[in-house]
Amino acid sequence: MSGRGATFKEVFAVREFRVLFGSFALMIVGDAVKMLALSVLVYAQTGSPGLSAAAYMVGWLPYILGGLFLLSLADRLPARGLMVAGEVVRVAVCLALAYGGLPVWAMLALVLLTGLFSPVFGAARNAMLPDVLPGDAFVLARSLMGVTSAAAQIAGLSLGGAFLAATGPEGALGVTAVLAAVAAVVLRLGLPQRPARNVTSAVRSERGAGAVRSTVRVNGLLVRDRRVRGLLLASWLPPACLAGAEAMIVPYLGGQGRAGAVLAVAAVGMAAGEFAVGRFAGPGLRERLSLPLAVLLGLPWLGFLAGPGAGWAAALAALATAGLAYQLGLQRRSLEAVPEGVRGQAYGLLSAGLMTGQAVGAALVGALGETFGPRVAIAAAGATGIAAALALIPVFRSGREEPGEAPTGDATQGVTEAGAEAVADGASGPAH
């Protein structure tokens, strides 16, 4: 990329970004408190560690189904309305869980069903970022969102523990409802109304099967496009291996409380990496760093073969998670690879695949740990992450043309077809 890169000061000067940023932080904190409180509430009612663990994870499962079948709604409906609706749903769910007197099966079903739309709400937010922050400012905004996500998760878990101790799970869920209500007001008053990416989508979306059919079709076209598929795999595979390694930290340390400290330090490493690359690396350097940082994501985990103690384990974990900043080098190309009319769905597919891949990675490495032990499983996850990054070298090194320079050949043929298909289903817009 040519020219001067944007600065964090310039990004924060945009009022709409400040609104999106603040509501995003409230959402992350609230979700962390909610899932922790729900887990405690279920355990208090059942005394079952298994159900308690299931309650903590149940909020992530709907991303798979929502990502497969509902994402076109992110482009069919106005983004502000979707985001406000997401917060209102969050308020209703938290109040029902806290004070509805629901049995455990009903609580889990409620979280699952309402969670199906979470990928849609998140996709609307991510798709709006390049509307308010074009060019390199968008990449820095994504960097700030990554830093915020890590910090807000830590804050949410800390606040969740404090609220649980002071008010019990019901009070903690009530606090989460208040946070969601504040976020809804901030979004409603702070963002201007923008039309849906296609004005005909409001009519089309009234057909119950229309959104599902469009989501499945456009997802398929996006995945079949060579350029988009490569960028998706580069965004999905290394973090899946990272999630597998992190899932083994607790059994590696013998289930002791030190594991929480190691994972907290890992979150700090992620935030530090995102901030450093976003703040100090120019646009071109960020793209050149994407491959070595992706390799860094797996490399430190090999050190677990030496059996490090908690201190060294934390240092290795923080060094590895700093490599997550590699994704900043893919942001511009990901934005340019899809038509604007399906941008929301493309970002939703990216997030849904990321969540699914992390769950699968944790499960596979967990199974490996059952057979060979946590130390070997962590190292194997790191080695697999390195191999995945090296296998994706053509993706990391391709497409470094200057902004606005059109790719040659058939690189964008599939996404052009995706845009055309979206037109037929009432979800298209001009190519970005």
Disulfide bonds with the S-S distance in Angstrom:
none
